[in-house]
Amino acid sequence: MHHFYQDSEWLYGLAPEVQARVLNGMKSCHLSRGDYLFRCGEEVIGVYRVLEGYIAMIHRDENGNEIIIGIHGPGSCLGEMPVVFDGQRGLDALAMGDARVGMLSKAEFNHLLSDHPEIYRLLMKKLNNTMNRLLLYIGDSALLTLGQRLAKLLLSASQTYASQSSAGVVIDVPLSQSDLGNMLGVTRNSIQRELKGWQDAGVLFKVKGRWVIQDMDALEHFAKP
């Protein structure tokens, strides 16, 4: 499953003047690491677009165990479906560090849907893409080893939120070993064992909370079935 979201399909599928209406109608708020944008079960008050930083979408069970469903970064829109279907929030949205998010109110978004019904088609395309990612995740969980899944996850991050440095490809998302475990549904110790071998082999390393991939060819090899 592609855990990293950068797209705003429905927004960028609109005419420029409608895009401007959306962006100009958003109110910006700042979040610090550990702040919640919203919580599971809360009433829906609007839709969001990440302007800076990263927001993790988290599911927790009754025992407090959690899994990270996905991560939204700069440019990504989130939280539209509960507005469309008049439901409650199904996940927690947590800031992974300092973040800035724009919000369009529920009332304004509903007005937008009334004025521009083509947004429904664009949202269904986004929903379809999400479902395809989920099916791929289920398939990978059943058929691939943890090492293969972890390599695919890091490659996905490097293709979505990354920058080039003299040392290699820097994944800009601040991912701890616990985060990686929560994204793959395994323990931190399991992730640590996989990463140690790769670090010892010079495939990647971590600096200032960011993973740096030194040997992309090796990581791509580890991801192959």
N, C-alpha and C positions, 0 to 999 in steps of 0.2 A: 504494500500500500504506500502510495506517495503521501507522506505525513506532512509535507511542507507546502503551504498554500501561499501563492503570490498573485493569484488571478483575481480580477474584478470583472468577470465576463459580462455580467448583465450591465454594469456601469459603462464599460468601454464599447458595448454594442449599441449604445444610444447615440442619438445625434449630439453634436458638440454643445448645442444650446441646452439640451436636457441634462447632459453631464454637468454643465456649469450650474444648473439649478440644484442638482444634488449636492455638489461640492460646496456651493455657497450657503446651502441650507444646513450644513453640518456645524455642530458646536464641538469645539475641541476640549478634551480633558487630559490631564496628566496622571499617570499611574507610576508607582514605585514598585520595585521587586516585591512580589508576594501580595500585591493588591489585586482584588477581584474586580473585573469589569462587570461581571454578573455571576449569579449563583444558580445552580440547578433548582428548578421549581419556582424561581422568581417570576413575577409578572413582567411581561415584555414591554419595554418603554421605547424601543427604537432599534435601528440597524446601525452597524458600525463599519468603519474603515480604518485600518491601522495606518497611522502616519509615520510613526517612529517606533522602533523596538519590536518585541515579539510577544504574542499572546498564545498561551497553551490552552487547548480545549481538553478538559479532564473529566473522566467518568470515575466516580467513587462508589464502591458497594457499601453495604450496611456495616461492614467490619472496618472500613477505612482504607481498604486496598484501592489503589488507583491505577488507571491506565491513561496515557496521553493519546487521545484520538488524532490530534493534528496540531500544527503550529502555524499561526498566521503572522506574516511579517509585513513590512511596508508595502502598501498598495493593495493589500488583500481586504475584501469585504467579508463580513460575517454577521450571523444572527438574523438573516432575512426570513428563513422558513417559518419560525414561530409567529412572525408578524403576518405572513401570508395565510397561514392556517389558523390564526388566532389561538395559539397554544402557549404553553409555558416553556421556560428554558429547560432543556434536557441535559445540559452539561454545565460545568463550571468553566469560566474563562479567566485565566490567571496570568498576570504580567510576569514574564521571566526576568525582567530587569526594568530599568526606566523605560517607559513607553508613553506615546501620545496617540490618542485615538479620537477620531471624529465620529459624532453621532447624529443621525437624522431621525427625528422623532417619529414614533409610530403613526401619528396623525398625518404628518407630512409625507411619509412613505406611502400610506394608503391613498392620499391625494395623487401622488405620483403614479401609482398603479392604475387609478381611475383614468388619469389623463393619458397614460401611455401603456395600454394593455400588452404591448409587445414585450414588456418586461417579464411577463409570466413565461413566455417562451424561453427567454434568456435564463431565467431562474431554473426552469426545468432542465435546460442544458447543464447548468451547474450541478443540479441534483443528480443527473445521470452520470456525470463525471465522478461525483462522490461515490455513487453506488459501484461504479466500475473499479474504483480504488479499493473499496471494501472487499469486493470479490477477489481481487488480486491478492489482498492481504490474507484472506482466508486460504487461498491456494498456496501461497508462500509458507504460511504457518504449518500446513499439512505436509508439504513436499520438500522444503528446504531445511538445511541445518541452521543452527543459530548463527554460525559464522557467516553463512551465505546471506542470511536475512540482515545481519548487522552491517555487512559490507554494502548491501543494497541501500540500506537506510542512510549510511554516510555518503554514498554516491548521490542519492537523491538530494541530500542537504547541500552537497557541493555544486549541484546543478541549479539550485534554486536561490540560496542565500550564501554567497561566497565571494571572496576576492582573491586576487593573485598577489603573492609576495615573493620575495627572493627565496624564501624557505619552502614554498609550495602553495597549495590552495588552502586558504584559510576559511573555514566554515564560520560565518558570522553569528550564527545562533549559539548562545551560551548553553551547551549541552553537557550536563554532568553524566556520570556513569549511571546514576539513578534514573535520570531522564531517559537515557537510552533503554534501560531496562523496562521502564514504564511504557515506552513506545512499542516494545516488542513483547510485553507480557511475561518477562523473566526477571530474575533477581539481579541486583547490582553485582553480586559476586560472579554470576555467570558472565556478565558483560566484562567484568574486570579480567577474567581468565582469557577471554578472546582477545581483548585489547593488548594485554601484556605481551603476547607473542608477536603481535603486529608492531608494537612499539620497539621491542627488542630487535626486530628485523629491519627497523628504519622505515617502515611504511607510513607511520604517522606519529605525531607527538602533540602534547597539549601545552599551550602557553597563554597565560592571562585569561583562563577560562574558555579558550577557543581551541578547537581541534585543527591541526594543520596536517594536510595530507601531502607527504613528500613523494610517495610512489603511487601515482594514480593507476598505472598499469597493474601493479600488484593487487590493489584493492579491487579493481575490475575483475581480476582473475579469481579472487576469493568469492566474488558474488556469483560466479557462474555455477550452474547446477552440475 
